[in-house]
Amino acid sequence: MGIYLIAFAVGLIFGSFLNMLIHRLPLGVSLFDPIGSECPHCHYQIKWYENIPVISYLFLKGKCSSCSGQISIVYPIVELITGVVTVLLYQHQWFDVDLILTIVLFYTLIVLSFIDFKYKAVPDYLLIIVLLLTLIVGDWKNTLIFMGGFVLLELILTFYIQTIKAKITKNKELENQRALGEGDMPIAGVIGGLLGVHLGISAIFLATILALIPAIYGLIVKKEIETPFIPFLSLGLLITLITGFNLFTLFI
């Protein structure tokens, strides 16, 4: 039990670092200037005891101690997710180099997911990092197969949306709309490389089901919601990796 608490604590600490990446990378802000965290409202340099993962957020009631500006609840959420993911991955495989690389890969997926949630676009270099890590710890053939499959799927769906659906609905905005984001294809490659063909397809199927939840909510409240797919692909990957969920066993 003690080792899992240590793994969770380590995850919380790294989650705080991931928060900095999520905030700074899309804005092109240096990771070293300022070195410490600062309030997004008044730029107050946060003291170390005000930056303890989750605990400081609760103690300060989600507000800056200097200007009382509201601090986003995303910060403790990222820290908790990182802690949980660290424990799950540690439980799943032996502590070795592959585990460390897999953890780094999932940490990068967390950063990609939250950037995708906010900006609906992600830095290309982060996609390259997860692909390189997958090629080291996974199967490169399956990585390329899944990426190629997603490229073909994107081509077919985009043709349908821009050509057929746009004419049927007479909606000119659809003529420039793409079915999938460019960042979805490398993540599909990550899924194939880590899980193989059967589990990889299961993970993508699960991700699609999960992604329908906000879409259905949008229909209920009659509000158009642009759903980023990278977070759901990453979640589908994690769930399938940990549980071994195999869609094909349902039909056998």
C-alpha positions in Angstrom: 0.0 0.0 0.0 2.8 2.3 0.9 4.5 2.1 -2.5 1.2 3.0 -4.2 0.9 6.1 -2.0 4.5 7.1 -3.0 3.6 6.5 -6.7 0.5 8.7 -6.3 2.5 11.4 -4.5 5.1 11.4 -7.3 2.3 11.6 -9.8 0.8 14.7 -8.0 4.2 16.4 -8.1 4.6 15.7 -11.8 1.0 16.8 -12.4 2.0 20.2 -11.1 4.7 20.3 -13.7 2.3 19.2 -16.4 0.0 22.1 -15.4 2.9 24.5 -16.3 3.4 22.8 -19.6 -0.3 22.9 -20.4 -0.4 26.6 -19.6 2.9 27.8 -21.2 3.5 25.6 -24.3 0.5 26.9 -26.4 1.3 30.5 -25.5 5.0 30.1 -26.4 6.0 31.2 -22.9 9.5 30.1 -21.6 9.5 27.1 -19.2 12.4 28.8 -17.3 11.3 32.4 -17.1 9.7 32.7 -14.6 11.1 29.5 -13.1 8.3 29.3 -10.4 4.6 29.4 -10.8 2.7 32.6 -10.9 -0.8 33.9 -10.6 -2.4 34.2 -14.1 -4.2 37.3 -12.9 -1.7 39.5 -11.0 1.5 37.5 -11.8 2.3 37.1 -8.1 5.1 34.6 -7.6 3.5 31.7 -5.8 5.5 30.5 -2.8 6.5 26.9 -2.5 4.0 26.2 0.3 1.2 27.7 -1.8 2.0 25.3 -4.6 1.6 21.9 -2.9 -0.4 19.8 -5.3 -4.2 19.7 -4.5 -3.6 20.6 -0.8 -2.7 24.2 -1.5 -5.7 24.6 -3.9 -8.1 23.4 -1.2 -6.4 25.4 1.6 -6.5 28.6 -0.5 -10.1 27.8 -1.6 -9.1 28.0 -5.3 -8.0 31.7 -5.0 -4.7 33.6 -5.3 -3.4 34.6 -1.9 -2.4 38.0 -3.3 -5.3 39.2 -5.5 -8.0 36.7 -4.6 -8.4 35.9 -8.3 -10.0 32.6 -9.1 -7.6 29.8 -9.9 -9.0 27.2 -12.4 -10.1 23.9 -11.0 -8.2 22.3 -14.0 -5.0 22.5 -11.9 -6.0 20.1 -9.2 -7.8 17.9 -11.7 -4.6 17.5 -13.8 -2.6 16.7 -10.6 -5.1 14.1 -9.5 -5.4 12.5 -12.9 -1.6 12.3 -13.2 -1.4 10.7 -9.7 -4.0 8.1 -10.6 -2.5 7.3 -14.0 0.9 6.9 -12.3 -0.5 4.4 -9.9 -2.4 2.5 -12.5 0.6 2.2 -14.8 2.8 1.1 -11.9 0.3 -1.6 -11.0 0.2 -2.8 -14.6 3.9 -3.5 -15.2 7.2 -4.1 -13.5 9.3 -1.1 -12.6 11.8 -0.9 -15.4 12.9 1.4 -18.2 9.8 0.6 -20.3 7.5 1.6 -17.4 9.3 4.9 -17.1 9.0 5.6 -20.8 5.3 4.5 -20.8 4.7 6.9 -17.9 6.4 9.7 -19.8 4.3 8.8 -22.8 1.0 9.1 -20.8 2.1 12.3 -19.1 2.6 13.7 -22.6 -0.9 12.5 -23.6 -2.3 14.3 -20.5 -0.7 17.5 -21.7 -2.0 17.0 -25.2 -5.5 16.2 -24.0 -5.9 19.4 -21.9 -4.3 21.6 -24.6 -6.7 20.0 -27.1 -9.7 20.6 -24.7 -8.8 24.3 -24.5 -7.4 25.2 -28.0 -8.8 22.4 -30.2 -5.2 22.2 -31.6 -2.0 20.7 -30.2 1.8 21.3 -30.8 3.3 19.0 -33.4 6.4 18.4 -31.4 4.4 16.8 -28.6 2.8 14.4 -31.2 6.3 13.5 -32.4 7.4 12.8 -28.8 4.6 10.3 -28.2 5.2 8.6 -31.5 8.9 8.2 -30.8 8.2 6.8 -27.3 5.7 4.4 -28.8 8.2 3.2 -31.4 10.6 2.4 -28.5 8.1 0.6 -26.2 5.6 -0.6 -28.7 5.3 -2.2 -32.1 6.3 0.1 -35.0 4.4 -1.9 -37.6 1.0 -1.6 -35.8 1.8 2.1 -35.2 2.1 2.7 -39.0 -0.9 0.5 -39.7 -3.2 2.5 -37.4 -1.9 5.8 -38.5 -2.5 4.8 -42.1 -6.0 3.5 -41.2 -6.9 6.8 -39.6 -5.6 8.8 -42.7 -7.9 6.7 -44.9 -10.8 7.1 -42.5 -10.3 10.9 -42.3 -10.2 11.1 -46.1 -13.5 9.2 -46.6 -15.3 11.0 -43.8 -14.1 14.4 -44.9 -15.1 13.7 -48.5 -18.6 12.8 -47.2 -18.9 16.0 -45.1 -17.5 18.4 -47.6 -19.1 17.0 -50.7 -22.2 15.0 -49.9 -23.4 16.4 -46.6 -22.7 20.0 -47.5 -24.8 19.7 -50.7 -27.7 17.8 -48.9 -27.9 20.4 -46.1 -26.8 23.3 -48.3 -24.4 24.4 -45.6 -21.4 26.0 -47.1 -19.5 26.0 -43.8 -19.2 22.2 -44.2 -17.2 22.6 -47.4 -14.1 23.4 -45.3 -14.8 21.2 -42.4 -12.6 18.2 -41.7 -13.8 15.0 -40.0 -10.8 14.4 -37.8 -8.0 16.6 -36.4 -4.5 16.1 -37.7 -3.4 15.3 -34.1 -5.8 12.3 -34.0 -3.8 10.3 -36.5 -0.6 10.1 -34.5 -2.5 9.2 -31.3 -4.2 6.4 -33.3 -0.7 5.2 -34.1 0.2 5.3 -30.4 -2.9 3.1 -29.6 -2.0 0.6 -32.3 1.7 0.4 -31.3 0.9 -0.1 -27.6 -2.1 -2.4 -27.8 -1.9 -4.3 -31.1 -4.7 -4.7 -33.6 -7.6 -6.2 -31.6 -7.1 -4.2 -28.4 -6.3 -1.1 -30.5 -9.6 -1.3 -32.4 -11.4 -1.9 -29.0 -9.7 1.2 -27.6 -10.7 3.4 -30.5 -14.3 2.0 -30.4 -14.4 2.8 -26.6 -13.0 6.3 -27.3 -15.7 6.9 -29.9 -18.5 5.9 -27.4 -17.0 8.2 -24.7 -16.8 11.0 -27.2 -20.5 10.7 -27.9 -21.4 11.8 -24.4 -20.6 15.5 -24.9 -22.2 15.3 -28.4 -25.5 13.9 -26.9 -25.3 16.6 -24.2 -25.0 19.2 -26.9 -28.1 17.9 -28.6 -30.1 18.0 -25.3 -29.2 21.6 -24.4 -29.4 22.5 -28.1 -25.8 23.8 -28.2 -23.2 22.9 -30.8 -20.2 21.5 -29.0 -16.9 21.0 -30.8 -15.5 17.8 -29.2 -11.7 17.3 -29.2 -10.9 13.6 -29.8 -7.4 13.3 -28.4 -8.6 13.3 -24.8 -11.1 10.4 -25.5 -8.5 8.5 -27.6 -6.1 8.8 -24.6 -8.8 7.7 -22.2 -9.8 4.7 -24.4 -6.1 3.7 -24.6 -5.6 3.9 -20.8 -8.8 1.9 -20.0 -8.0 -0.8 -22.5 -4.4 -1.1 -21.5 -5.3 -1.5 -17.8 -8.4 -3.6 -18.1 -7.6 -5.6 -21.3 -11.0 -4.8 -22.7 -11.4 -6.6 -26.0 -14.3 -5.8 -28.2 -13.8 -9.0 -30.3 -14.5 -11.3 -27.3 -18.1 -10.0 -27.2 -18.7 -11.6 -30.6 -17.0 -14.9 -29.9 
